[in-house]
Amino acid sequence: MNAIDMIAAAVPVGEFRALPCPPHNGICAITGNAGPCIPRKHLLTKSFTNHDLLAAPSSPDVGVAAFRALRYNPERMSSWLCTGESFRKLRRVEVRPLVLAGVEADVWAGYITTSYHKHGSLRTPVNHGSRAVWLFEMRLVDCTDRERVNAWYDVMNEALHNGIGRMTIESLSPPPGVLKAIGLARWQEFYAWAQPKHRSALYALLTYLMPSQEEMECEP
């Protein structure tokens, strides 16, 4: 099972784009699966650049499941969570608890995007049991160790509420005004903690998941 097949299984057929021609038996160039296919020209155009991800690059066909999943707009136009039985588009505020508290499903795949133009299902791994690996843009983020994930988030969230803005948390380059507002000692303490971590995929994801100014203004 892969994320493409999971999306094709989860979304009602009526929500997918109609097939451009009757299917025939073949090998899917994308997944390598045998089954109903259509000519690959209907999906893999000249603008497709991820040829390194094809399981059967010499095949002239793509599977019906791959065509449906990759032509399904929410697959590339939103963050999403798919269990094979359901497909759910996600906003950032909905992603946060899923990363911090975990996904309640035995099998699932999750993609988090800010750019909304990549086919996440080509790279998104399928998780089983306690494993929790998300695709964030094109980076795999292992969130299996929930204790570590929440510990990092708590430190970063506290820094945000103490006046160290999201951009500064991301870059670790505070403007003079930020240093003056928070104090050098507080900044040095956060910098010492963050510096070994800030280039990691987990740090990047948690920075994205920090609450917005609007959310913080609504906090009790």
C-alpha positions as CSV (number, residue, x, y, z in Angstrom):
1,M,0.0,0.0,0.0
2,N,1.2,3.5,-0.9
3,A,-0.3,7.0,-0.4
4,I,-1.5,7.1,-4.0
5,D,-3.5,3.9,-3.6
6,M,-4.8,5.1,-0.3
7,I,-6.2,8.3,-1.8
8,A,-7.7,6.4,-4.7
9,A,-9.4,4.1,-2.2
10,A,-10.6,6.8,0.2
11,V,-12.1,9.3,-2.1
12,P,-15.5,8.5,-3.7
13,V,-15.1,7.8,-7.4
14,G,-17.6,10.6,-8.2
15,E,-15.2,13.2,-6.8
16,F,-12.4,12.2,-9.2
17,R,-11.8,13.5,-12.7
18,A,-13.3,11.3,-15.4
19,L,-10.9,9.0,-17.2
20,P,-9.9,10.3,-20.6
21,C,-10.2,6.9,-22.2
22,P,-11.3,3.3,-21.4
23,P,-8.7,1.5,-19.2
24,H,-6.7,-1.6,-20.1
25,N,-4.5,-3.9,-18.2
26,G,-1.0,-2.8,-17.7
27,I,1.8,-1.8,-15.3
28,C,1.6,1.6,-13.6
29,A,4.8,3.6,-14.3
30,I,4.3,5.4,-11.0
31,T,3.6,2.6,-8.5
32,G,4.7,-0.4,-10.4
33,N,1.3,-2.1,-9.8
34,A,-0.4,-4.3,-12.3
35,G,-4.0,-3.5,-13.0
36,P,-6.3,-1.1,-14.9
37,C,-4.3,1.5,-16.7
38,I,-4.4,4.3,-19.2
39,P,-1.6,5.7,-21.4
40,R,0.8,7.7,-19.3
41,K,0.6,10.7,-21.6
42,H,-2.7,11.6,-20.0
43,L,-0.9,12.2,-16.6
44,L,2.8,12.5,-17.1
45,T,3.2,15.6,-19.3
46,K,6.4,17.4,-20.2
47,S,6.1,19.4,-17.0
48,F,6.4,16.3,-14.8
49,T,9.9,16.3,-13.3
50,N,9.8,13.6,-10.7
51,H,11.0,10.8,-13.0
52,D,13.3,9.5,-10.2
53,L,10.2,8.5,-8.2
54,L,8.7,6.2,-10.9
55,A,8.7,2.6,-9.9
56,A,8.4,1.4,-13.5
57,P,9.8,4.3,-15.6
58,S,9.8,2.3,-18.9
59,S,6.1,1.5,-18.7
60,P,3.9,3.4,-21.2
61,D,1.0,3.4,-18.8
62,V,-0.2,4.8,-15.5
63,G,-2.7,3.1,-13.2
64,V,-6.2,4.4,-12.9
65,A,-5.6,4.8,-9.2
66,A,-2.5,7.0,-9.9
67,F,-4.4,9.1,-12.4
68,R,-7.3,9.7,-10.0
69,A,-5.1,10.5,-7.0
70,L,-2.7,12.8,-8.9
71,R,-5.5,14.6,-10.7
72,Y,-7.4,15.1,-7.5
73,N,-6.9,18.8,-6.7
74,P,-6.8,18.5,-2.8
75,E,-3.9,16.0,-3.1
76,R,-1.6,18.9,-4.3
77,M,-3.6,22.0,-3.2
78,S,-3.8,21.3,0.5
79,S,-2.3,19.6,3.5
80,W,-4.0,16.3,4.1
81,L,-4.4,13.1,6.1
82,C,-5.4,9.9,4.5
83,T,-6.2,6.5,6.2
84,G,-7.3,4.6,3.1
85,E,-10.9,4.9,4.4
86,S,-11.0,8.7,4.6
87,F,-9.2,11.7,3.0
88,R,-9.2,14.9,5.0
89,K,-8.0,18.3,4.0
90,L,-6.2,20.0,6.8
91,R,-5.6,23.6,7.9
92,R,-2.5,24.5,10.0
93,V,-4.6,24.6,13.2
94,E,-5.8,21.1,12.4
95,V,-2.3,19.7,11.7
96,R,-0.9,20.9,15.0
97,P,-2.8,18.5,17.3
98,L,-2.2,15.6,14.9
99,V,1.6,16.2,15.1
100,L,1.6,16.8,18.9
101,A,-1.0,14.2,20.1
102,G,-0.6,11.7,17.2
103,V,-3.0,10.2,14.6
104,E,-5.6,7.8,15.8
105,A,-5.4,5.3,12.9
106,D,-3.5,2.1,12.4
107,V,-2.5,3.0,8.9
108,W,-2.2,6.6,7.6
109,A,-0.3,9.0,5.4
110,G,0.0,12.7,6.0
111,Y,1.3,15.6,3.9
112,I,1.8,19.2,5.1
113,T,2.4,22.0,2.6
114,T,2.6,25.7,2.5
115,S,3.2,26.0,-1.3
116,Y,0.3,24.0,-2.6
117,H,1.8,23.0,-5.9
118,K,3.6,19.7,-5.2
119,H,2.2,16.1,-5.6
120,G,2.8,15.1,-1.9
121,S,1.5,11.6,-2.5
122,L,4.5,10.7,-4.6
123,R,6.8,11.0,-1.5
124,T,4.5,10.7,1.5
125,P,5.3,7.5,3.5
126,V,2.6,5.2,4.9
127,N,2.7,4.8,8.6
128,H,1.8,1.7,10.5
129,G,1.3,1.3,14.3
130,S,3.2,3.8,16.3
131,R,5.3,5.1,13.5
132,A,4.6,8.8,12.7
133,V,6.5,10.3,9.7
134,W,4.9,13.3,7.9
135,L,6.0,14.8,4.6
136,F,6.5,18.5,5.2
137,E,6.9,20.1,1.7
138,M,9.6,17.7,0.4
139,R,11.2,16.9,3.8
140,L,10.4,13.8,5.8
141,V,9.7,14.6,9.5
142,D,9.9,11.8,12.0
143,C,7.4,12.6,14.8
144,T,7.3,9.1,16.3
145,D,9.0,10.2,19.5
146,R,6.0,12.2,20.7
147,E,7.8,13.2,24.0
148,R,10.6,14.9,22.1
149,V,8.2,16.5,19.7
150,N,6.2,18.1,22.5
151,A,9.2,19.1,24.5
152,W,10.6,21.0,21.5
153,Y,7.3,22.6,20.7
154,D,6.9,23.7,24.3
155,V,10.2,25.5,24.3
156,M,9.5,27.1,21.0
157,N,6.0,28.1,21.9
158,E,7.3,29.7,25.2
159,A,9.9,31.6,23.2
160,L,7.2,32.9,20.8
161,H,5.0,34.1,23.7
162,N,8.0,35.7,25.3
163,G,8.4,38.0,22.3
164,I,10.8,36.0,20.0
165,G,8.9,36.1,16.8
166,R,8.3,33.3,14.4
167,M,10.8,34.7,11.8
168,T,13.5,35.0,14.5
169,I,12.8,31.5,15.8
170,E,13.2,30.3,12.2
171,S,16.4,32.2,11.3
172,L,18.0,32.6,14.8
173,S,18.9,36.1,13.7
174,P,17.1,38.6,15.9
175,P,16.6,42.2,14.9
176,P,18.0,44.7,17.4
177,G,14.5,45.6,18.5
178,V,13.7,42.0,19.5
179,L,16.9,41.7,21.5
180,K,16.1,45.0,23.3
181,A,12.6,43.8,24.0
182,I,13.3,40.3,25.3
183,G,16.8,40.9,26.9
184,L,20.1,39.4,26.0
185,A,20.0,36.7,28.7
186,R,16.7,35.3,27.5
187,W,17.8,35.3,23.9
188,Q,21.1,33.6,24.7
189,E,19.3,30.9,26.6
190,F,17.0,30.2,23.7
191,Y,19.8,30.4,21.1
192,A,21.9,27.8,23.0
193,W,18.9,25.4,22.9
194,A,17.8,26.1,19.3
195,Q,21.1,26.4,17.5
196,P,21.9,22.6,17.3
197,K,18.3,21.9,16.1
198,H,17.2,24.7,13.8
199,R,18.3,23.1,10.6
200,S,16.4,19.9,11.3
201,A,13.1,19.0,9.5
202,L,11.4,18.7,12.9
203,Y,12.4,22.2,13.9
204,A,11.2,23.6,10.6
205,L,7.8,21.8,10.9
206,L,7.3,23.0,14.5
207,T,8.2,26.6,13.5
208,Y,5.4,26.4,10.9
209,L,3.0,25.0,13.5
210,M,3.5,27.9,16.0
211,P,0.3,29.7,16.7
212,S,-0.5,32.8,14.7
213,Q,-0.8,36.3,16.3
214,E,-4.5,36.0,15.9
215,E,-4.6,32.7,17.8
216,M,-2.4,34.2,20.6
217,E,-4.7,37.2,20.9
218,C,-7.7,34.8,21.5
219,E,-5.9,32.8,24.2
220,P,-7.3,33.2,27.7
